[in-house]
Amino acid sequence: PKMKEDNCLHAALICLGMLYYSHALTTEKLNHARPSLHGHHEKGKEGQVLHRSKRGWVWNQFFVIEEYTGPDPVLVGRLHSDIDSGDGNIKYILSGEGAGIIFVIDDKSGNIHATKTLDREERAQYTLTAQAVDRNTNRPLEPPSEFIVKVQDINDNPPEFLHENYHANVPERSNVGTSVIQVTASDADDPTYGNSAKLVYSILEGQPYFSVEAQTGIIRTALPNMDREAKEEYHVVIQAKDMGGHMGGLSGTTKVTITLTDVNDNPPKFPQSVYQMSVSEAAVPGEEVGRVKAKDPDIGENGLVAYSIIDGDGMDMFEITTDYETQEGVVKLKKLLDFETKKSYSLKVEAANVHIDPKFISNGPFKDTVTVKISVEDADEPPVFLKPSYIFEVQENAASGTVVGKVHAKDPDAANSAIRYSIDRHTDLERYFIINAEDGNIKTIKALDREEIAWHNISVFAVEVHKQHQEHQEAKVPVAIKVVDVNDNAPKFAAAYEAFVCENARSNQQFITISADDKDDSANGPRFIFSLPPEIIHNPNFTLRDNRDNTASVLVRREGFSRQKQDLYLLPIVISDGGIPPMSSTNTLTIRVCGCDSNGSLLSCNAEAYILNAGLSTGALIAILACIVILLVIVVLFVTLKRQKKEPLIVFEEEDVRENIITYDDEGGGEEDTEAFDIATLQNPDGINGFIPRKDIKPEYQYMPRPGLRPAPNSVDVDDFINTRIQEADNDPTAPPYDSIQIYGYEGRGSVAGSLSSLESATTDSDLDYDYLQNWGPRFKKLADLYGSKDTFDDDS
């Protein structure tokens, strides 16, 4: 507060001094600003005479100090004309910027005063126009002239920074004098007048870490080796002071937050020298064993660490990867472990920085090592078979209980538990085999047939037996059992052979070649041997020749065969294989005698062919019979369909439903009129003996028709009926004109369909919707209007 009072007192003294100086100077200038009205001559270059024009009135530039707060208006200056003799006939007029509001003039004396406090920072000068006129006539005595009133500056504005807060970064461990940031302040005072706007920068807070240049405002580091890991952020206060920094000057401050950015100046370090880890021998490759972490106080890429295994007996069993999110080294299993083989491993792990700054290489090395000891834990492993798979052989037809083979598994654990064996019954659904649960011997339960199943693929389980109630570990191994072939199938014809021999066949003529087939393996099958049975080896009709290529040819032994005597021969043939022991079978070849042409082509193989030469063949007869049967079936179907069509017609006749349309030109009896044009139905029985009143008009008087003009009730003469009606219409004065519509009020009795009239249906309470009539076209427009009016009527009511 004391400093502020001194500043205010100092400013007040300066203002008073300047005001006094301005007033004295203005008065002196005005008193001396009275040049002679007479002009004088000056000689210019080359004898040219220059005439200086006479100025009627003269004044200098006026000044007024800003922020004056005295009780009286400030005298800015005085205007005076040479022609003013002081008699009051001249009137001074002031116009321009601020005239009459800020600046006022005494029209007699010409004194100008400022009535308001001026601020140079708002406006530095004002342009005004002065003129002297005759007070009585307002006639201008002098031409108008402009002058300027300048506002003199005082130090009334403190410096202000462009930003209230600044943020800057500088790398840690920067050299002394490293530029951090430049701050800039501005002063609204006049920089051309005095030192009011001359600024000097200084640091109020932030020593001894930073300094600031007094003239430029550049902040620089002041201490070497500033460590971000020790202190990352600094708060600096900078002051800007005017008046060149001297006492009495005004000041402004700003805050600068300076952050030290990271550089890689710290190597990674493990917090401990040895890591202990354990892993089960049942772990699979790729499974995580444990994690190590080297701490690096640097951040970002400067703190990135990569891990590697550089030594140890577990380099082949383990691997390490880097988790860049947590900056940890992840130790993983590389190969399967066996507790019984090796129980512990040792690794030497290195952690090194990924990015190294050459400036700080002398601080290295930027890496560290640690020892990782891994112990293998015993696990209850499943049994292990001595082989990954087994292949056994057994002869087909072997007796039940025959040993096929033996599987063996052991417990790899130290406990060496007993093993029990079983067969997966899903692989042996027919239960051909059984296994000894104790020793793993596989035996047959029933005879095997190679021709049915040549290979049996089963699976065998091995399960550990624990004394305690523990989870059983089991293993599974595939077992393939091959059924070895035994010669137990005799060869047979490869097909059902049927041979044909011509009646005119020649001796030793071959007419068929046969082959054989054997279900046994090739070792017990071909070569096949063909022969005739010993009892017919001297068959007079046919003979057999073995071709020694698993085929045989049948030949004719004699000439001349007759179908009438014998048309069919059965030739037994013995076929034996080359197996041990050999197997043979007797097969019968059917031979038919047929008629052939001279070229040996078959014509007929039936014994009746000679008897029916003139008639049709059997095939033709069968075809004719088939056609006759088909025709009979078509006729029966046609008759059946006809009967089905007639049945609905009979039903319709019983219901008296007529499909013909009878057109009437008048509204007769409708469906009750079973006899077309029955004239009786057009007469109203209620009005036969009396006059039928007209309902379309109101008659003026009642007309009694002549009795003799009405036809008999049961008359069927249409001509008489029409003539009678014409006479009634001509003689009845109450009847409408001849071309009007005749109205019949009677529509018959007892109609099944009821009334056909729809004239009153529009007012019924029916819920039916007849809007669809609008879409039926112009022929149904009248019906649509009648039935559609119901909704309109309801809406209007």
C-alpha positions in Angstrom: 0.0 0.0 0.0 2.8 2.4 0.8 4.3 1.8 -2.7 1.0 2.6 -4.3 0.7 5.8 -2.4 4.2 6.9 -3.5 3.3 6.1 -7.1 0.1 8.1 -6.9 1.8 11.1 -5.3 4.5 11.0 -7.9 2.0 10.9 -10.8 0.0 13.8 -9.3 3.2 16.0 -9.0 4.1 15.2 -12.6 0.6 16.1 -13.8 0.6 19.5 -12.0 4.1 20.3 -13.3 3.1 19.5 -16.9 -0.1 21.4 -16.6 1.7 24.5 -15.4 4.3 24.2 -18.1 1.7 23.8 -20.8 -0.3 26.8 -19.6 2.8 29.0 -19.5 4.0 27.9 -22.8 0.6 28.4 -24.4 0.3 31.9 -23.0 3.7 32.9 -24.1 3.2 31.5 -27.6 -0.1 33.3 -28.0 1.3 36.6 -26.7 4.1 36.3 -29.2 1.9 34.9 -32.1 1.1 38.4 -33.4 2.9 38.9 -36.7 2.5 42.0 -38.6 -0.4 42.4 -41.0 1.9 43.7 -43.5 3.8 41.3 -45.7 7.4 41.5 -46.6 9.3 40.4 -49.7 12.1 37.8 -50.0 14.3 37.3 -53.1 14.4 33.8 -54.4 16.7 32.1 -56.8 17.7 33.8 -60.1 16.1 37.1 -59.0 12.6 35.7 -58.7 10.6 37.6 -56.1 8.6 35.4 -53.7 5.6 36.8 -52.0 4.7 35.4 -48.6 1.0 35.4 -48.0 -0.3 37.1 -45.0 -1.9 34.8 -42.3 -4.7 36.5 -40.5 -4.3 34.6 -37.3 -1.7 32.2 -36.1 -1.5 29.7 -33.2 0.7 26.7 -32.4 -0.3 23.1 -31.8 -2.1 22.7 -28.5 -1.4 20.1 -25.8 -3.5 18.9 -23.0 -2.4 16.4 -20.3 -4.5 13.1 -19.9 -6.3 11.9 -16.9 -6.6 15.4 -15.3 -9.0 15.3 -12.4 -8.9 18.9 -11.1 -12.1 20.9 -10.1 -11.8 23.4 -13.0 -11.7 22.8 -16.7 -8.3 22.7 -18.2 -7.2 25.6 -20.3 -6.1 24.2 -23.6 -5.1 27.5 -25.3 -6.3 30.9 -26.7 -7.3 31.9 -30.2 -6.8 35.5 -31.3 -7.1 37.3 -34.6 -5.1 40.3 -35.8 -8.2 42.1 -36.7 -9.6 41.7 -33.1 -9.4 45.2 -31.6 -11.0 44.1 -28.4 -14.3 45.8 -28.9 -16.2 42.5 -28.8 -17.4 42.7 -32.4 -15.6 39.4 -33.3 -17.0 36.1 -32.4 -14.9 32.9 -32.2 -16.5 29.7 -33.3 -15.1 26.1 -32.7 -16.1 23.0 -34.6 -14.7 19.6 -35.2 -14.0 16.5 -33.1 -15.3 16.9 -29.6 -16.3 20.6 -30.1 -19.0 21.6 -27.7 -18.7 18.3 -25.8 -15.1 17.9 -24.8 -13.8 21.3 -25.9 -15.6 24.6 -25.4 -14.4 28.1 -26.5 -15.2 31.5 -25.1 -16.5 33.3 -28.1 -15.2 36.7 -26.9 -11.8 35.9 -25.6 -11.1 32.8 -27.7 -10.0 30.7 -24.7 -10.4 26.9 -25.2 -11.1 24.7 -22.2 -11.3 20.8 -21.9 -14.4 20.0 -19.9 -13.8 16.2 -19.6 -11.0 13.9 -18.5 -9.1 12.7 -21.6 -7.4 9.3 -22.1 -4.6 9.1 -24.6 -5.1 5.4 -24.9 -8.6 5.9 -26.1 -7.7 8.9 -28.4 -4.4 10.5 -28.9 -5.4 13.8 -30.7 -8.4 15.8 -31.8 -8.8 17.9 -35.0 -10.7 21.1 -34.6 -11.7 24.0 -36.8 -11.6 27.6 -35.7 -13.2 30.6 -37.4 -13.7 34.3 -36.6 -17.0 35.9 -37.6 -18.8 39.2 -37.2 -20.8 39.0 -34.1 -23.7 41.0 -35.5 -23.9 39.6 -39.0 -22.1 36.3 -38.6 -20.1 37.2 -41.6 -16.8 35.2 -41.7 -13.9 37.6 -41.1 -11.3 35.0 -41.7 -11.3 31.7 -43.5 -11.7 28.6 -41.3 -8.5 27.0 -40.2 -7.8 23.6 -38.6 -5.6 22.9 -35.6 -4.8 19.8 -33.6 -5.1 19.2 -29.8 -2.8 16.4 -28.7 -3.3 14.5 -25.5 -0.1 14.3 -23.6 0.7 10.8 -22.1 1.3 10.0 -18.5 2.3 6.6 -17.1 -1.1 5.3 -16.2 -1.1 1.8 -17.9 0.9 -1.1 -16.4 2.5 -3.6 -18.8 0.3 -6.6 -19.8 1.5 -10.0 -21.1 -0.1 -11.6 -24.1 -1.0 -14.7 -22.1 -1.8 -15.1 -18.4 -0.1 -18.5 -18.3 2.6 -19.9 -20.5 3.6 -23.6 -21.0 7.0 -24.6 -22.2 9.2 -27.7 -22.5 12.9 -28.2 -22.3 14.9 -31.5 -22.4 16.3 -32.6 -19.1 20.1 -32.3 -18.6 20.2 -29.3 -21.0 23.2 -27.0 -21.0 23.1 -23.7 -19.1 21.7 -21.0 -21.3 19.4 -23.2 -23.3 16.5 -21.1 -24.5 13.1 -22.3 -23.1 10.5 -19.7 -24.2 10.1 -16.0 -24.9 7.4 -14.0 -23.1 6.2 -10.7 -24.4 4.4 -7.9 -22.6 2.9 -4.7 -24.1 2.3 -1.2 -22.5 -0.6 1.0 -23.7 1.3 4.2 -22.9 3.0 6.3 -25.6 6.3 4.7 -26.5 7.5 8.0 -28.1 7.1 10.1 -25.0 9.2 9.4 -22.0 9.8 6.0 -20.5 6.2 5.1 -19.9 6.3 2.2 -22.3 9.9 1.2 -21.9 9.8 -2.3 -20.4 12.3 -4.4 -18.5 11.8 -8.1 -17.7 12.9 -9.8 -14.4 12.2 -13.2 -12.8 10.4 -13.2 -9.5 10.1 -17.0 -9.0 12.1 -19.9 -10.5 15.6 -19.1 -9.4 18.2 -20.6 -9.5 16.9 -23.0 -12.2 16.0 -20.4 -14.8 16.8 -16.8 -15.8 15.2 -14.2 -18.1 16.8 -11.6 -20.4 15.8 -8.1 -19.3 15.2 -6.6 -22.7 13.8 -9.6 -24.8 12.0 -11.7 -22.2 13.7 -14.9 -23.3 13.8 -17.5 -20.5 16.9 -19.7 -20.3 18.1 -22.5 -18.1 20.4 -21.4 -15.3 21.5 -24.8 -13.8 23.1 -27.8 -15.6 22.0 -31.4 -15.4 18.4 -30.8 -14.3 17.0 -34.3 -13.8 13.4 -35.0 -14.8 13.3 -38.1 -12.6 14.1 -35.8 -9.6 11.7 -32.9 -10.5 9.7 -32.7 -13.7 7.8 -29.5 -13.5 8.8 -25.9 -12.5 6.7 -22.8 -12.0 8.3 -19.5 -13.0 6.9 -16.0 -12.4 8.2 -13.3 -14.8 7.7 -9.5 -14.2 7.6 -6.8 -16.9 8.1 -3.2 -15.5 7.9 0.1 -17.4 9.8 3.4 -16.8 12.9 1.3 -17.7 12.5 -0.6 -14.5 13.1 2.5 -12.3 11.2 3.2 -9.1 7.7 4.4 -9.7 7.2 2.3 -12.8 4.1 0.1 -13.2 4.5 -3.7 -13.6 2.7 -6.8 -14.7 3.4 -10.5 -14.2 2.8 -13.8 -15.8 3.3 -17.5 -14.9 5.3 -19.9 -16.9 5.0 -23.7 -16.3 8.2 -25.4 -17.6 8.2 -29.2 -18.0 11.4 -31.1 -18.4 11.0 -33.7 -21.2 12.6 -37.1 -20.9 15.8 -38.3 -22.4 17.3 -41.8 -22.1 19.7 -41.1 -19.3 18.8 -44.1 -17.1 19.6 -47.8 -17.8 17.0 -50.5 -16.8 17.6 -52.2 -13.4 16.1 -55.4 -12.0 14.9 -54.9 -8.5 16.2 -58.3 -7.5 19.1 -60.5 -8.5 17.3 -63.9 -8.6 13.7 -64.8 -9.7 12.2 -68.1 -8.5 9.6 -69.8 -10.7 7.9 -73.2 -11.0 6.1 -75.1 -13.8 4.3 -78.3 -14.0 5.6 -81.0 -16.2 2.1 -81.3 -17.7 2.4 -77.8 -19.1 2.1 -77.5 -22.8 4.5 -75.5 -25.0 3.6 -71.8 -25.1 2.2 -71.8 -21.6 3.4 -68.9 -19.4 5.9 -69.8 -16.6 6.4 -66.4 -15.0 7.3 -62.7 -15.5 10.3 -60.5 -14.8 10.5 -56.7 -14.9 13.4 -54.3 -15.1 12.6 -50.8 -13.9 13.5 -47.9 -16.1 12.6 -44.4 -14.7 12.6 -43.0 -18.2 9.3 -42.8 -20.0 8.0 -43.3 -23.6 10.4 -44.9 -26.0 13.3 -44.0 -23.7 11.9 -46.5 -21.2 11.3 -49.4 -23.6 13.0 -52.5 -22.5 13.6 -55.8 -24.5 14.3 -59.1 -22.8 16.4 -62.0 -24.0 17.9 -65.2 -22.6 21.6 -65.1 -22.9 22.7 -68.1 -21.0 21.5 -71.1 -18.9 20.8 -74.8 -19.2 17.2 -74.1 -20.0 17.7 -72.1 -23.2 16.4 -74.9 -25.3 13.4 -75.5 -23.0 12.2 -72.0 -22.4 11.8 -68.7 -24.2 11.1 -65.1 -23.2 9.0 -62.4 -24.9 8.4 -58.8 -24.1 5.0 -57.4 -23.1 5.3 -53.8 -24.2 2.2 -52.8 -22.4 3.5 -53.7 -19.0 7.2 -53.6 -19.9 7.6 -57.2 -18.5 9.5 -60.1 -19.8 7.3 -63.2 -20.1 9.0 -66.6 -19.7 7.2 -69.3 -21.6 7.6 -73.0 -22.1 9.2 -74.0 -25.3 9.3 -77.8 -25.1 7.6 -80.5 -23.0 9.1 -81.1 -19.6 9.7 -84.4 -17.7 10.0 -84.2 -14.0 11.6 -87.6 -13.9 14.3 -86.5 -16.3 15.2 -83.1 -15.0 13.7 -81.3 -12.0 15.1 -77.7 -12.3 16.5 -75.2 -14.9 18.5 -72.0 -14.7 18.3 -69.0 -17.1 20.2 -65.8 -17.4 17.9 -63.0 -18.6 19.1 -59.7 -20.0 17.0 -56.5 -20.1 18.3 -53.8 -22.5 16.9 -50.4 -23.7 15.6 -50.4 -27.2 16.5 -46.8 -28.0 19.9 -45.4 -26.7 20.8 -41.7 -26.9 24.4 -41.3 -28.1 24.7 -38.2 -25.9 24.5 -40.3 -22.8 26.3 -43.4 -23.9 28.9 -42.6 -21.3 26.2 -43.3 -18.6 25.9 -46.9 -19.9 25.7 -49.8 -20.2 21.9 -49.4 -20.7 21.2 -53.0 -19.8 21.0 -55.3 -16.8 20.9 -59.1 -16.2 19.1 -61.3 -13.7 19.1 -65.1 -12.9 15.8 -67.0 -13.2 15.6 -70.4 -11.5 12.7 -72.6 -12.7 11.7 -75.8 -10.8 9.7 -78.5 -12.5 6.8 -79.8 -10.5 5.7 -83.4 -10.7 2.3 -84.0 -12.3 0.1 -87.0 -12.5 0.7 -87.9 -16.1 -1.4 -90.4 -18.1 0.0 -93.8 -18.9 2.4 -94.0 -21.9 2.2 -96.8 -24.4 5.5 -98.2 -25.6 4.3 -97.7 -29.2 2.2 -94.9 -30.7 0.2 -97.6 -32.5 0.0 -101.4 -32.8 -0.5 -103.7 -35.8 -1.3 -107.4 -35.2 -2.3 -110.3 -37.4 -4.6 -113.2 -36.8 -5.8 -116.0 -39.1 -9.3 -116.1 -40.2 -11.5 -118.9 -38.7 -9.1 -119.0 -35.7 -10.7 -120.5 -32.6 -12.3 -118.3 -30.0 -9.7 -117.2 -27.4 -6.8 -117.0 -29.9 -4.2 -114.4 -28.8 -4.0 -111.6 -31.3 -1.3 -109.5 -29.6 -0.3 -107.6 -26.5 -0.2 -103.9 -25.8 1.9 -102.4 -22.9 1.7 -99.0 -21.2 3.5 -97.7 -18.1 3.0 -94.9 -15.6 5.7 -92.2 -16.3 5.3 -90.8 -12.8 7.5 -91.8 -9.9 4.6 -93.6 -8.2 4.6 -96.1 -11.2 0.9 -97.0 -10.6 -0.6 -100.2 -12.0 -2.3 -100.1 -15.4 -5.6 -101.5 -16.4 -6.5 -102.1 -20.0 -9.9 -102.0 -21.8 -11.2 -101.9 -25.4 -13.2 -98.9 -26.6 -16.5 -100.7 -27.5 -17.4 -97.9 -30.0 -14.6 -99.3 -32.2 -15.6 -103.0 -31.7 -19.4 -103.0 -31.9 -19.6 -106.6 -32.9 -17.4 -107.6 -30.0 -14.9 -109.7 -31.9 -12.1 -109.1 -29.4 -11.4 -109.0 -25.6 -8.4 -107.7 -23.7 -6.9 -108.9 -20.5 -7.2 -105.9 -18.1 -4.0 -106.9 -16.3 -1.4 -107.7 -19.0 -3.0 -106.2 -22.1 -3.3 -109.4 -24.1 -5.9 -109.1 -26.9 -7.8 -112.3 -27.8 -10.6 -113.2 -30.2 -14.1 -113.9 -29.0 -15.5 -115.4 -32.2 -14.2 -116.6 -35.5 -13.1 -114.0 -38.0 -13.9 -114.0 -41.7 -11.4 -112.2 -43.9 -13.9 -112.1 -46.7 -16.3 -110.2 -44.5 -13.9 -107.8 -42.7 -10.2 -107.8 -43.7 -9.0 -105.3 -41.1 -10.3 -104.5 -37.6 -9.4 -101.1 -36.2 -9.9 -100.8 -32.5 -8.8 -98.5 -29.7 -7.4 -99.6 -26.3 -7.5 -97.6 -23.1 -4.8 -97.7 -20.4 -5.9 -96.3 -17.1 -3.9 -95.8 -13.9 -5.1 -97.6 -10.8 -4.9 -95.5 -7.6 -5.5 -96.7 -4.1 -7.0 -93.5 -3.2 -10.1 -91.9 -4.8 -8.3 -89.7 -7.3 -9.0 -88.8 -10.8 -7.9 -91.5 -13.2 -5.5 -90.7 -15.9 -5.9 -92.6 -19.1 -4.3 -93.0 -22.5 -5.5 -94.3 -25.7 -3.7 -96.2 -28.5 -5.0 -97.4 -31.9 -4.7 -101.1 -32.7 -5.0 -102.4 -36.2 -5.7 -106.2 -36.6 -5.2 -107.8 -39.9 -7.2 -111.0 -40.6 -4.8 -113.3 -42.5 -6.4 -115.2 -45.3 -7.0 -119.0 -45.1 -8.1 -120.9 -48.2 -11.7 -121.6 -47.1 -13.6 -120.6 -50.2 -13.8 -122.7 -53.4 -13.7 -120.9 -56.8 -17.0 -120.5 -58.6 -18.2 -119.3 -62.0 -17.5 -115.6 -62.3 -21.1 -115.2 -63.7 -24.2 -117.2 -64.3 -23.2 -118.6 -67.6 -25.8 -119.9 -70.2 -24.3 -121.2 -73.5 -26.0 -121.6 -76.9 -24.9 -124.2 -79.4 -26.2 -124.4 -83.0 -27.8 -127.5 -84.4 -25.4 -127.5 -87.3 -22.3 -126.9 -85.1 -19.1 -128.5 -86.3 -17.0 -130.9 -84.2 -14.4 -129.2 -81.9 -16.1 -125.9 -82.4 -15.7 -123.5 -79.4 -18.9 -121.9 -78.4 -18.2 -120.3 -74.9 -15.3 -119.2 -72.7 -15.8 -119.3 -68.9 -13.8 -117.9 -66.0 -13.9 -118.2 -62.2 -13.8 -116.1 -59.1 -12.4 -116.8 -55.6 -13.2 -114.8 -52.5 -9.9 -115.8 -50.9 -6.7 -113.7 -51.2 -4.7 -114.0 -54.3 -2.3 -116.4 -52.5 -5.2 -118.9 -52.1 -7.0 -118.1 -55.4 -5.7 -118.2 -59.0 -4.3 -120.1 -60.8 -7.7 -121.9 -61.4 -7.8 -125.4 -62.8 -10.9 -126.3 -64.9 -11.9 -130.0 -65.6 -14.8 -132.3 -66.2 -15.9 -134.7 -63.5 -14.3 -138.1 -63.8 -17.6 -139.8 -64.5 -18.3 -137.7 -67.6 -14.8 -137.1 -68.7 -15.7 -139.0 -71.9 -18.8 -136.9 -72.5 -19.9 -137.6 -76.2 -21.4 -134.2 -76.7 -19.0 -131.6 -75.2 -15.4 -131.3 -74.0 -13.5 -128.8 -71.9 -10.1 -127.1 -72.6 -8.2 -125.3 -69.8 -6.6 -122.2 -71.3 -4.2 -121.9 -68.3 -5.0 -118.2 -67.9 -7.8 -118.7 -65.3 -10.3 -119.3 -68.2 -11.6 -122.5 -70.0 -13.2 -123.1 -73.3 -16.2 -125.4 -74.0 -16.1 -127.2 -77.3 -18.5 -129.4 -79.3 -17.3 -133.0 -79.5 -19.8 -134.2 -82.2 -21.8 -132.8 -85.0 -25.5 -132.5 -85.4 -27.9 -131.5 -82.6 -31.7 -131.6 -82.7 -33.9 -129.4 -80.7 -36.8 -131.8 -81.1 -34.8 -134.6 -79.5 -33.1 -132.5 -76.7 -32.9 -128.7 -76.6 -31.1 -128.4 -73.2 -27.9 -129.9 -71.8 -26.4 -129.5 -68.3 -22.6 -129.8 -68.2 -20.9 -130.1 -64.8 -17.4 -128.4 -64.6 -15.0 -128.8 -61.7 -12.9 -125.7 -60.7 -10.1 -125.9 -58.2 -7.7 -123.2 -56.9 -4.0 -123.3 -56.1 -4.4 -122.7 -52.3 -3.2 -124.9 -49.5 -5.2 -127.0 -49.0 -6.7 -126.7 -52.5 -10.4 -126.0 -52.7 -12.7 -127.0 -55.5 -16.3 -126.8 -56.6 -18.5 -128.3 -59.2 -20.4 -125.7 -61.3 -23.1 -126.5 -63.9 -23.1 -124.9 -67.3 -26.5 -124.7 -69.0 -26.3 -125.3 -72.8 -29.3 -124.6 -75.1 -29.6 -126.0 -78.6 -30.7 -123.3 -81.1 -31.4 -123.0 -84.7 -28.8 -121.0 -86.7 -28.4 -119.9 -90.2 -25.5 -120.8 -92.4 -23.3 -118.1 -90.9 -23.9 -119.4 -87.4 -26.2 -116.6 -86.2 -28.9 -117.7 -83.8 -32.4 -117.8 -85.1 -34.5 -119.6 -82.5 -33.8 -121.6 -79.3 -37.4 -123.0 -78.7 -38.4 -126.6 -79.4 -41.8 -125.4 -80.7 -40.3 -123.3 -83.4 -40.9 -126.0 -86.0 -44.5 -126.5 -85.1 -45.5 -122.8 -85.2 -43.6 -121.8 -88.3 -46.8 -120.5 -90.0 -48.1 -118.8 -86.9 -46.9 -115.8 -84.8 -44.1 -116.0 -82.4 -44.5 -116.0 -78.6 -43.3 -112.4 -78.3 -45.8 -111.2 -80.9 -48.7 -113.0 -79.1 -47.7 -111.4 -75.8 -47.6 -108.0 -77.3 -51.1 -108.4 -78.8 -52.5 -109.5 -75.5 -50.9 -106.6 -73.7 -52.6 -104.2 -76.2 -56.0 -105.8 -75.6 -55.6 -105.5 -71.9 -54.7 -101.8 -72.1 -57.7 -101.1 -74.3 -60.0 -102.8 -71.8 -58.6 -100.7 -69.0 -59.2 -97.5 -70.9 -62.8 -98.4 -71.6 -63.5 -99.2 -68.0 -62.0 -95.9 -66.9 -64.1 -94.0 -69.4 -67.3 -95.6 -68.2 -66.4 -94.9 -64.6 -65.8 -91.3 -65.3 -69.1 -91.0 -67.1 -71.0 -92.3 -64.2 -69.3 -89.9 -61.8 -70.3 -87.0 -64.0 -74.0 -88.0 -64.2 -74.4 -88.3 -60.4 -74.3 -84.5 -59.7 -76.7 -83.8 -62.5 -79.3 -86.1 -60.9 -78.8 -84.3 -57.6 -79.4 -80.9 -59.3 -82.6 -82.1 -60.9 -83.9 -83.3 -57.5 -83.2 -79.8 -56.1 -85.0 -78.2 -59.1 -82.1 -75.9 -59.9 -82.5 -74.6 -63.4 -79.4 -73.5 -65.3 -81.3 -71.7 -68.1 -82.1 -68.0 -67.9 -85.6 -66.9 -68.8 -85.9 -63.2 -69.8 -89.1 -61.3 -68.9 -89.9 -57.8 -70.2 -92.1 -57.2 -67.2 -92.1 -57.9 -63.5 -94.0 -61.2 -63.5 -94.3 -64.0 -61.0 -90.6 -64.6 -60.8 -89.5 -68.1 -59.8 -93.1 -69.2 -59.1 -93.8 -68.9 -62.8 -93.1 -72.5 -63.8 -95.0 -72.0 -67.0 -93.5 -69.3 -69.1 -95.9 -66.5 -70.0 -98.6 -67.7 -67.6 -100.8 -64.6 -67.8 -102.6 -65.3 -64.5 -99.4 -64.6 -62.5 -99.4 -61.0 -63.9 -102.9 -60.3 -62.5 -103.5 -59.3 -58.9 -105.9 -61.8 -57.5 -106.9 -59.2 -54.9 -108.2 -56.8 -57.6 -109.9 -59.1 -60.1 -113.4 -58.1 -59.1 -112.7 -54.5 -58.2 -110.8 -51.4 -59.3 -107.1 -51.3 -58.6 -106.2 -47.8 -57.4 -103.2 -46.1 -59.0 -100.4 -45.5 -56.7 -98.3 -43.2 -58.9 -100.8 -40.3 -59.1 -103.7 -39.0 -57.1 -106.9 -39.3 -59.3 -109.4 -36.4 -59.4 -112.3 -38.8 -59.5 -112.8 -42.5 -59.3 -113.2 -44.4 -62.6 -115.1 -47.6 -62.6 -114.0 -49.8 -65.4 -116.5 -51.6 -67.5 -117.0 -55.2 -66.4 -116.9 -56.7 -69.8 -113.4 -55.4 -70.7 -111.5 -57.5 -68.0 -110.4 -60.9 -69.2 -111.1 -64.1 -67.3 -108.8 -64.8 -64.3 -107.4 -67.9 -65.9 -107.1 -66.5 -69.4 -104.0 -67.3 -71.3 -104.7 -65.1 -74.3 -101.9 -62.5 -74.2 -103.5 -60.6 -77.1 -106.8 -60.2 -75.1 -104.9 -59.1 -72.0 -102.9 -56.4 -73.9 -106.0 -55.1 -75.6 -107.8 -54.8 -72.3 -105.0 -52.8 -70.8 -104.8 -50.5 -73.8 -108.5 -49.8 -73.5 -108.2 -49.1 -69.8 -105.4 -46.7 -70.4 -107.3 -44.9 -73.2 -110.5 -44.6 -71.3 -109.1 -43.9 -67.8 -108.7 -40.1 -67.4 -106.6 -40.6 -64.3 -104.1 -42.8 -66.1 -100.6 -41.4 -66.9 -99.6 -40.8 -70.5 -99.3 -43.8 -72.8 -95.5 -43.6 -72.8 -95.2 -43.6 -69.0 -94.0 -46.5 -66.9 -96.6 -49.0 -65.9 -96.4 -49.8 -62.2 -97.3 -53.3 -60.9 -97.7 -53.4 -57.2 -98.0 -57.2 -57.0 -95.0 -59.5 -57.5 -96.6 -62.9 -57.0 -97.0 -65.1 -53.9 -94.7 -67.4 -52.1 -91.5 -66.7 -54.0 -88.6 -68.8 -52.7 -86.3 -65.9 -53.3 -88.6 -63.3 -51.7 -89.1 -59.9 -53.1 -86.8 -58.8 -55.9 -87.4 -55.2 -55.3 -84.6 -53.1 -53.7 -86.4 -49.8 -53.6 -86.7 -49.8 -49.8 -83.6 -51.7 -49.0 -81.5 -48.6 -48.6 -83.3 -47.8 -45.3 -82.9 -51.2 -43.8 -80.8 -52.0 -40.8 -78.5 -54.3 -42.8 -74.8 -54.3 -41.9 -73.7 -55.3 -45.4 -71.2 -53.1 -47.1 -72.2 -52.3 -50.7 -69.3 -50.0 -51.5 -68.0 -52.5 -53.9 -70.9 -51.6 -56.3 -69.1 -48.4 -57.1 -66.4 -50.5 -58.9 -68.8 -52.4 -61.1 -69.2 -49.8 -63.8 -72.0 -47.7 -65.1 -74.5 -50.5 -65.4 -74.6 -50.8 -61.6 -74.5 -47.1 -60.9 -78.2 -46.9 -59.9 -77.7 -49.8 -57.4 -74.6 -48.1 -56.1 -76.5 -44.8 -55.5 -79.4 -46.6 -53.7 -77.3 -48.8 -51.4 -74.6 -46.3 -51.0 -76.9 -43.6 -49.7 -77.2 -45.3 -46.3 -73.9 -44.0 -45.1 -74.7 -40.5 -46.4 -78.1 -40.6 -44.7 -76.5 -41.7 -41.4 -73.9 -39.0 -41.6 -76.4 -36.3 -42.2 -78.6 -37.4 -39.3 
